[in-house]
Amino acid sequence: MLALLAGLALAACGGPDPEEEMAAIEEVAIGYGESEGAAACDFLSASALDQLGGESGCMREFESVPAAEFDVLEVTVEEETGAATVKNVESEMDVDLEFVKEDEEWKISSFPGLDQIAPPAGEAPTDELLAPPGEGGLAPPGPEAPPPAGGTQTTP
């Protein structure tokens, strides 16, 4: 009987509060930008980590990435997925991030260039994408990082 009442109460609430979910995604996006180097890996989903070659591949990819300040411009949530558009304050680049909920936590599942770091089977990544961040390699946009593939440049 208690389980039935708990289920009815949850159904009446309609599930998670969208505002809380959007705030959680915003917090992850800002934390990802503020993270130095390989700490960015903590914000990535299991599938994004797999595309980077696991935790060690992610650590290699992000090892010299500087932190960046992000302003969150827009957040959307749909059940277990979400998206955010953030602006790198220093470079003024807009970056689109995709999110997935894993174990009740929001994680970044895609960011500009992820598919180019780990291209489809049979295709090799380019030397430019494998270069260290700051020398043409992909990284979250920071003061020393290049613009992300697929990002948009804005003018002040």
N, C-alpha and C positions, 0 to 999 in steps of 0.2 A: 504494500500500500504506500509506504514512504517513497519507494522508487517511482511509483506512478505519479505521485504529487510533485516530486522533483522534476520529472520529465515534463509535466504540464507547466510547471513554473518556467522551465527553460524555453519551452515552446512559446509561452506568452511573451517572453522577453525578445524573441526573434533572433536569438544567437548573439554573436559578438557585436558590440557597438561600433558602427563604421567610423565614427570620429576617433575612438580609441585605436582602432586598427590603422587609420591614416597617421595618427600621431606616432605610433610604433614604427611605421615605415619611415617616417621623417627622421626619427631618432637613429635608425640603422643607417640611412643615407648620410647623415651628418657624421656619425661615428666612423663610417667607411672613409669619408674624406679626411677626417682628422687623424686617421691611423697612419703611423710611420712604417714604411717598409712592409715586411711580411705580416705585420699585425692586420693588414687589410684582409688577409685570408680568413680571419675569424668571422668576417661578415658575409662570406660566400656560401652558397648552397652546395650540397653534395654533388649535384650535377655540374655546377661551375667548377668545383675543385677537380672533378674527374676530367673535364675538358682541359684543364691545365696540367694534368699528369699527377693528380693527387696533391696532398699537402706539400710534399717536397717540391713539386713543379711550381706550385703557387708561390712558395717561399722564394724560389729562384727568380720567378717573374717579377715579384714585387720587392725584392731585397733592398733596392736603393731608391724606392719611390718616396718622395717627400710628402708630408701631410699637405692637405689643401682645405681651405675653408669653403664650404658649400652653402649656398642659399637655396632652400627648397622652394621651387616655383609652383609645382603642382604635384598632387598625389591622387592616385585612384586605387580603389580596392574592389575586387570582385571575388568573394568567397575566400579561396586559398591562394589567390595571386594578386599582385599589385604592381604598380608602376609609379615612378617618380621622375620628374624632370628637375634637375638641379643646375645651378649656375656656379661655376668655379669663380670665386670672388676676384682672384688675381688675374686669371687669364680671360675672364668674362665669357668663357665657353659654356654653352648649354650641353648637358649630358643626360641622356635617357637611361635609366636603370630599371630593370625588371626584377620583381620579387616573387618569392614563393614561401609559403608557410611550412616549416619543417619542425616537428616536435613542438608545436605551439610558439615557435619563434620565427620572425620574418628574416629571410636571408636573401641576398642578391643572387639571382639566378642568371642574369645576363647584363652585360655592360658593353659599350661600344668596343669592338675589336675582339671580343671573346671568341667568336666563331673563326676569326682569322688566326688567332694563336693556335687553336686546335681545329684545323680545317677538316672537312669531311674525309672519310677514308679514301686513300689513293692520292690525295693532294698533299703536297709538302708546304709547310709554312714558309713565307719569304724571309730572307735574311733581315729585311727591315723590321719585320715583326719580332724577330728573335733578338734584335739588338738590345743592349741594356737600356732601361729607361733613361731619358735625357740624351740618348744618342740615336733616337729614332724608334726605340722599342715602345710597346704599348704599356700604358700605366694609367692609373687614375690621374686625371689632369691636375697638375700641381705647378708650382712656380717654375720648375725645371723640366716638366714633362711636356711632350709634344701634344698637339690637339688629338683627341681620340678619333678613330675612324668612324665616320658616320655622324660625328658631332656637328653642330652648327656654330658658325662664328657670328657673334653679335657685335654691334658697334655701340659705343657709349652715347 
